[in-house]
């Protein structure tokens, strides 16, 4: 682990946050008596000093139950690409609520949103809707198995593709777990079924991918990856690596699937595939697509999506394509289409990323940032990581102290080092955040 300077006055920062959030602590204590773990998803338990409770948000800011306001760079773990409660989504959802919540039948928003996705996403000959990223990844894997007659898939260490047993493997394993596994997929928790379908290799390791296909190519239905590894350090692919994946999957008759649950509508309106210029066979989308409401989508070429269209592959779900979420998606996509939207999003993100890196480095901290613009990662590390295993060298305890100090300054960030920007963040917000960072390290 990299060692570096401590964050000044951490104990005082902890005490300060606790003194301002007694209402959250009381609610968390009450929740633990009725709600398993006191939270609705396990990742939220890692918040320091304890999970906070919120009562509202507007634009780039969120307010907790004690009346504290924070500049928000968590954005609900990614979905709020337009910020909190954007008027365009509020209006669209309110209009639809008056017409009905769901029909269990067809409506115009289904094809209108699908057409918007076709317009911008290179692989989107046809589209299918579901409700979560986990669901839509399962649809993609089922489609790949049906198209190839094979049962295995190749994934990369540190990449996240949902909480289903089939994919929740080799995601952020410890060094000890990696050493003990001897190359086998590593389950994340207890109760998971034995996994015989996954081939797991390191990100950016061409030789490992080539070996996997040489040894098991006749069984591998697809390669699935985050085209930018957002879930474990925002690690980009090495130059040419995504094209290599495109080439080797074609060579072996396997599908290439981009998991764009995070990168979709963040790097560009056409997703990472548009940004990087590599078109996969299938791509999954969630988070930002609904602008804050639960929605996911599978986009793919006619060759493979026709298996759903023809009824050969079952894709079902009572709330698939429900009108409330699609009303929000249409409003979000139309807002993101406006000229200058991505230019401003990228400019603000780059100002924040480079500003923090320069500020911390000038104060003597070993710090690196990965990716850029609308989603990036900051870590206290002595070197830039290329693979998940290299991210394990970072000083995560120091980052946790930094995040706590930011919270005390009125800036809320995710505990894993990931930062999200929204179109609601302004240049003044960025300046205020950089000023907070400066106050923390010069306390």
C-alpha positions in Angstrom: 0.0 0.0 0.0 1.2 3.5 -0.8 1.9 5.6 2.3 1.7 9.4 2.2 0.7 12.4 4.3 -2.3 12.1 6.5 -5.4 14.2 6.1 -5.2 16.9 8.8 -7.5 16.8 11.8 -9.5 13.7 10.8 -10.7 13.0 14.3 -12.0 16.6 14.5 -13.7 16.2 11.1 -15.4 13.0 12.3 -16.7 14.7 15.4 -17.9 17.7 13.4 -19.9 15.6 11.0 -21.4 13.6 13.8 -22.4 16.8 15.6 -24.3 18.0 12.5 -26.0 14.7 11.6 -27.7 13.4 14.7 -31.0 13.0 12.8 -29.3 10.6 10.4 -27.8 8.5 13.1 -31.1 8.2 14.9 -32.8 7.1 11.7 -30.0 4.6 10.9 -30.3 3.1 14.3 -34.1 2.7 13.9 -33.7 1.3 10.4 -31.4 -1.5 11.6 -34.3 -2.9 13.7 -36.5 -3.4 10.6 -34.3 -3.3 7.5 -31.6 -5.9 7.0 -28.3 -4.0 7.5 -30.2 -0.7 7.9 -29.7 0.0 4.2 -31.3 -1.1 0.9 -28.1 -2.0 -0.8 -24.9 -3.3 0.9 -22.5 -0.7 -0.6 -24.2 2.1 1.3 -23.0 0.7 4.6 -19.5 1.8 3.9 -20.4 5.5 4.4 -18.6 7.3 7.1 -19.3 8.0 9.9 -22.6 6.2 9.1 -25.2 6.3 6.3 -26.8 9.7 6.0 -30.5 10.2 5.4 -31.8 12.7 2.8 -35.0 14.7 2.3 -34.4 16.3 -1.0 -32.1 17.5 -3.8 -32.0 20.2 -6.4 -29.6 20.5 -9.2 -26.0 19.8 -8.0 -26.9 19.8 -4.3 -28.6 17.4 -1.9 -30.1 18.1 1.6 -30.0 15.7 4.5 -32.6 15.3 7.2 -30.7 17.6 9.6 -30.8 20.5 7.1 -27.2 20.2 5.8 -26.6 20.9 2.2 -23.9 19.2 0.1 -22.5 19.5 -3.4 -23.2 16.0 -4.7 -20.7 14.1 -6.8 -22.3 10.7 -6.0 -25.4 11.4 -8.1 -27.2 8.4 -6.6 -24.2 6.2 -7.8 -24.5 7.5 -11.3 -28.1 7.8 -12.6 -28.6 11.6 -12.1 -26.7 12.8 -15.1 -29.0 15.9 -15.2 -28.7 16.5 -11.4 -31.4 16.3 -8.8 -35.0 16.9 -9.8 -34.4 18.4 -13.2 -37.6 20.3 -14.4 -37.7 18.5 -17.8 -37.9 15.1 -16.1 -40.3 16.4 -13.3 -42.7 17.7 -16.0 -42.5 14.6 -18.2 -43.1 12.2 -15.2 -45.9 14.4 -13.8 -47.7 14.4 -17.2 -47.4 10.6 -17.4 -48.6 10.0 -13.8 -51.8 11.7 -14.7 -52.3 9.3 -17.6 -51.5 6.1 -15.7 -48.5 4.4 -14.1 -48.3 1.2 -16.2 -50.5 -0.6 -18.7 -49.0 -4.1 -19.2 -49.4 -3.2 -22.9 -47.9 -1.1 -25.6 -47.6 2.7 -25.7 -45.9 5.3 -27.9 -43.1 6.0 -25.6 -41.7 2.5 -26.1 -40.8 3.1 -29.8 -40.1 6.8 -29.3 -37.3 6.1 -26.8 -36.1 3.2 -28.8 -35.8 5.4 -31.9 -33.8 8.0 -29.9 -31.4 5.2 -28.9 -31.1 4.0 -32.5 -30.3 7.5 -33.5 -27.2 7.8 -31.3 -25.9 4.3 -30.3 -23.8 2.7 -33.1 -24.9 -0.9 -32.4 -28.5 -0.1 -31.8 -30.3 -1.7 -34.7 -33.0 -2.9 -32.2 -33.6 -2.2 -28.6 -35.2 -4.1 -25.6 -36.1 -2.6 -22.2 -35.9 -3.9 -18.7 -35.6 -2.3 -15.2 -32.1 -2.8 -13.9 -28.5 -3.2 -15.1 -28.4 -6.7 -13.6 -31.5 -7.8 -15.5 -30.3 -6.5 -18.9 -26.9 -8.1 -18.6 -28.6 -11.4 -18.1 -30.7 -10.8 -21.2 -27.4 -10.1 -23.1 -25.7 -13.3 -21.9 -28.8 -15.4 -22.7 -28.8 -13.9 -26.2 -25.1 -14.7 -26.7 -25.6 -18.3 -25.6 -28.5 -18.7 -28.0 -26.6 -17.2 -30.9 -23.5 -19.3 -30.5 -24.8 -22.5 -28.8 -22.0 -22.1 -26.2 -22.3 -21.7 -22.4 -19.2 -19.9 -21.2 -18.4 -16.2 -21.2 -15.1 -14.2 -20.6 -15.1 -11.3 -18.2 -12.3 -9.2 -16.6 -11.2 -8.9 -13.0 -12.7 -5.9 -11.2 -15.5 -5.4 -13.8 -19.0 -5.4 -12.4 -22.0 -6.7 -14.3 -24.7 -7.0 -11.7 -25.4 -9.0 -8.6 -26.6 -12.3 -10.2 -24.6 -15.4 -9.2 -23.5 -15.9 -12.8 -21.6 -12.6 -13.0 -20.8 -11.6 -9.4 -17.4 -13.1 -9.5 -13.8 -11.8 -9.6 -15.2 -8.3 -8.6 -12.8 -6.5 -6.3 -11.2 -9.6 -4.8 -8.4 -9.3 -2.2 -4.8 -10.2 -3.0 -5.2 -13.3 -0.8 -8.3 -14.4 -2.6 -6.6 -13.9 -6.0 -3.6 -16.0 -4.9 -5.8 -18.7 -3.4 -8.0 -19.0 -6.5 -5.2 -19.9 -8.9 -7.1 -18.4 -11.8 -10.6 -19.6 -11.0 -13.5 -17.2 -10.8 -13.8 -15.8 -7.2 -17.3 -15.4 -5.7 -18.0 -12.2 -3.8 -20.2 -13.6 -1.0 -21.7 -16.6 0.6 -24.6 -18.5 -0.9 -23.5 -18.1 -4.5 -23.9 -21.1 -6.8 -20.8 -22.8 -8.1 -19.7 -21.0 -11.3 -18.6 -23.1 -14.2 -19.5 -20.7 -16.9 -17.1 -17.8 -16.3 -13.5 -17.4 -17.6 -12.0 -14.5 -15.7 -8.8 -12.8 -16.8 -7.0 -9.5 -16.0 -8.0 -6.3 -17.8 -5.6 -5.1 -20.5 -4.0 -8.5 -20.7 -4.0 -9.6 -24.3 -2.0 -12.7 -23.7 -4.5 -14.0 -21.2 -7.4 -13.4 -23.5 -5.6 -15.2 -26.3 -4.8 -18.1 -24.0 -8.4 -18.3 -22.9 -9.7 -18.5 -26.5 -6.9 -21.0 -27.5 -7.9 -23.3 -24.7 -11.7 -22.8 -24.4 -12.7 -20.8 -27.5 -15.2 -23.4 -28.7 -17.1 -22.9 -25.4 -16.9 -19.1 -25.1 -20.1 -17.4 -26.2 -19.0 -13.9 -25.6 -16.7 -11.4 -24.0 -18.4 -8.9 -21.7 -16.6 -5.8 -20.3 -17.0 -2.3 -19.2 -15.3 -0.4 -22.1 -13.9 2.0 -19.4 -13.5 0.1 -16.1 -15.5 2.5 -14.0 -16.3 0.2 -11.2 -12.7 -0.5 -10.1 -10.6 2.7 -10.7 -12.0 4.1 -13.9 -9.2 2.3 -15.8 -9.2 2.8 -19.6 -8.4 0.1 -22.0 -4.8 0.2 -23.3 -4.5 1.7 -26.8 -5.8 -0.9 -29.3 -7.2 -3.2 -26.6 -10.9 -2.7 -27.4 -10.1 -3.3 -31.1 -8.3 -6.4 -30.1 -11.4 -7.7 -28.3 -13.5 -6.8 -31.3 -11.1 -8.7 -33.6 -10.6 -11.9 -31.5 -14.3 -12.3 -30.8 -15.1 -12.1 -34.5 -12.2 -14.6 -35.2 -13.7 -17.1 -32.8 -17.4 -16.6 -33.5 -18.1 -15.1 -30.1 -20.1 -11.9 -29.4 -18.6 -8.7 -27.9 -20.8 -7.1 -25.3 -20.1 -3.7 -23.8 -21.6 -3.1 -20.4 -22.4 0.6 -20.7 -24.4 0.8 -17.5 -22.1 3.6 -16.4 -20.4 4.8 -19.6 -23.7 5.0 -21.5 -24.6 8.7 -22.0 -21.7 9.9 -19.9 -18.7 9.8 -22.2 -20.9 10.7 -25.1 -24.6 10.5 -26.2 -23.6 7.4 -28.2 -21.9 5.8 -25.2 -18.3 4.5 -24.9 -18.7 2.7 -28.3 -19.2 6.0 -30.0 -16.5 7.8 -28.0 -13.9 5.1 -28.7 -15.1 4.2 -32.2 -15.5 0.4 -31.5 -18.9 -1.1 -32.2 -19.9 -4.2 -30.1 -22.5 -6.7 -31.0 -24.6 -5.9 -27.9 -24.5 -3.2 -25.3 -26.3 -2.8 -22.0 -27.5 0.5 -20.6 -29.0 1.6 -17.2 -28.3 4.3 -14.6 -28.2 7.6 -16.7 -30.7 6.3 -19.3 -33.6 6.9 -16.9 -32.3 10.2 -15.5 -33.0 8.9 -12.0 -35.8 6.4 -12.6 -35.3 2.7 -12.9 -34.7 1.7 -16.5 -32.3 -0.4 -18.5 -31.9 -1.2 -22.2 -30.2 -3.7 -24.4 -29.1 -2.4 -27.8 -27.8 -4.7 -30.5 -27.4 -5.6 -34.1 -30.3 -7.1 -36.0 -28.4 -10.4 -36.4 -28.6 -11.1 -32.7 -31.6 -9.0 -31.5 -33.8 -10.8 -34.1 -33.7 -13.8 -31.8 -35.7 -11.8 -29.3 -37.9 -10.3 -32.1 -38.7 -13.8 -33.4 -39.5 -15.1 -29.9 -36.7 -17.7 -30.0 -35.1 -16.0 -26.9 -37.5 -15.2 -24.1 -37.3 -11.6 -22.8 -40.1 -10.9 -20.2 -41.0 -8.6 -17.4 -44.2 -7.1 -16.1 -42.7 -3.6 -15.8 -40.5 -3.7 -18.8 -40.9 -0.4 -20.8 -43.2 1.1 -18.2 -44.4 4.6 -19.3 -43.2 6.6 -16.3 -39.6 5.5 -16.7 -39.7 5.9 -20.5 -41.2 9.4 -20.1 -38.2 10.3 -17.9 -35.8 8.7 -20.4 -37.2 10.6 -23.4 -36.9 13.9 -21.5 -33.3 13.1 -20.4 -32.2 12.1 -23.9 -33.8 15.2 -25.5 -32.0 17.4 -22.9 -28.7 15.7 -23.5 -29.1 16.3 -27.3 -29.0 20.1 -26.8 -25.9 21.7 -28.3 -23.0 22.3 -26.0 -24.2 19.9 -23.3 -21.3 17.5 -23.5 -18.7 20.2 -24.1 -19.7 21.8 -20.7 -19.9 18.5 -18.9 -16.4 17.6 -20.0 -15.0 21.0 -19.3 -16.3 21.1 -15.8 -15.2 17.5 -15.1 -11.7 18.2 -16.4 -11.4 21.4 -14.4 -12.3 19.5 -11.2 -10.2 16.4 -11.9 -7.0 18.3 -12.8 -7.6 20.9 -10.2 -7.8 18.4 -7.4 -4.8 16.4 -8.7 -2.7 19.6 -8.8 -3.8 20.8 -5.4 -3.1 17.5 -3.7 0.2 16.9 -5.5 1.5 20.4 -4.7 0.8 19.7 -1.0 3.0 16.5 -1.2 0.3 13.8 -1.6 0.9 10.9 -4.0 -2.3 11.1 -6.0 -3.4 9.9 -9.4 -6.6 10.3 -11.4 -8.0 8.0 -14.0 -10.4 8.6 -16.9 -11.7 12.1 -17.4 -14.6 14.5 -17.7 -18.1 13.2 -16.6 -16.7 10.2 -14.6 -13.3 9.8 -13.2 -11.5 8.2 -10.2 -9.1 9.7 -7.7 -6.8 7.6 -5.6 -3.8 8.1 -3.3 -1.4 5.9 -5.2 2.2 6.2 -6.3 1.5 5.1 -9.9 -1.2 5.0 -12.5 -2.9 1.6 -12.5 -3.6 -0.4 -15.7 -5.3 -3.4 -14.1 -7.5 -4.0 -11.1 -4.6 -5.7 -9.2 -2.6 -2.5 -9.5 -5.4 -0.5 -7.8 -4.8 -2.6 -4.7 -1.6 -0.5 -4.1 -3.7 2.6 -3.4 -4.1 3.9 0.2 -7.9 3.4 0.5 -7.8 4.4 4.2 -6.4 7.8 3.3 -9.1 8.3 0.6 -11.7 7.4 3.2 -10.3 10.2 5.5 -10.3 12.6 2.6 -14.0 11.8 1.8 -14.9 12.3 5.4 -13.2 15.7 5.4 -15.0 16.7 2.2 -18.3 15.7 3.8 -17.5 18.1 6.7 -16.9 20.8 4.1 -20.2 20.2 2.4 -19.0 18.0 -0.5 -20.4 14.5 -0.8 -18.4 11.8 -2.7 -18.6 8.0 -3.2 -16.4 5.9 -0.8 -14.6 4.1 -3.6 -12.9 7.2 -5.3 -15.3 7.5 -8.2 -16.6 11.0 -9.0 -19.6 11.7 -11.2 -20.4 15.1 -12.8 -23.9 16.2 -13.9 -25.1 18.9 -16.3 -26.3 20.7 -13.2 -22.8 21.2 -11.9 -21.6 24.7 -12.6 -18.1 26.3 -12.8 -18.9 27.9 -9.5 -19.6 24.5 -8.0 -16.2 23.3 -9.2 -14.5 26.4 -7.8 -16.2 25.8 -4.4 -15.1 22.1 -4.4 -11.5 23.0 -5.2 -11.5 25.6 -2.4 -12.8 22.9 0.0 -9.9 20.6 -1.0 -7.5 23.4 -0.4 -8.9 24.1 3.1 -8.7 20.4 4.0 -5.1 19.9 3.2 -3.9 23.2 4.6 -5.9 22.9 7.9 
